[in-house]
């Protein structure tokens, strides 16, 4: 039984490390939504499809429709900027897959979103809550990338 568990953990670790995020441009989207406004939207979300979409983008640790999410982000996040290409090696290092066991006690509000592109096609979307030090990253091939809290803090220093 111990051998099976060891092999399972080893396989999981090796398979996670194979996922490399390849990109040639990164866009940082930011929402300046206040906590009060966010909680008002949560209360209204049942009556409006737009608010329900915003709630999913801001709080859910999943992406139900990759391209619909991107379109929504482009229309509803107030700040968009292209990240300098000189920072790409650091960002690639941060997004190398790892196993993260740390969790947060707060409810994440994903105010920061990175959209990774290669040849003008979206290859990944990363939703980030710097307050909770949590993130959810989904690649276009439906693989997820996990980064630990230390890497999230490093990413915060790069983006701010």
Secondary structure as GFF3:
##gff-version 3
##sequence-region A 1 160
A	DSSP	alpha_helix	2	18	.	.	.	ID=ss1
A	DSSP	beta_strand	25	30	.	.	.	ID=ss2
A	DSSP	alpha_helix	35	44	.	.	.	ID=ss3
A	DSSP	alpha_helix	49	59	.	.	.	ID=ss4
A	DSSP	alpha_helix	66	76	.	.	.	ID=ss5
A	DSSP	beta_strand	79	82	.	.	.	ID=ss6
A	DSSP	three_ten_helix	85	87	.	.	.	ID=ss7
A	DSSP	alpha_helix	88	94	.	.	.	ID=ss8
A	DSSP	beta_strand	112	118	.	.	.	ID=ss9
A	DSSP	beta_strand	121	129	.	.	.	ID=ss10
A	DSSP	beta_strand	134	139	.	.	.	ID=ss11
A	DSSP	beta_strand	144	145	.	.	.	ID=ss12
A	DSSP	alpha_helix	149	159	.	.	.	ID=ss13
###
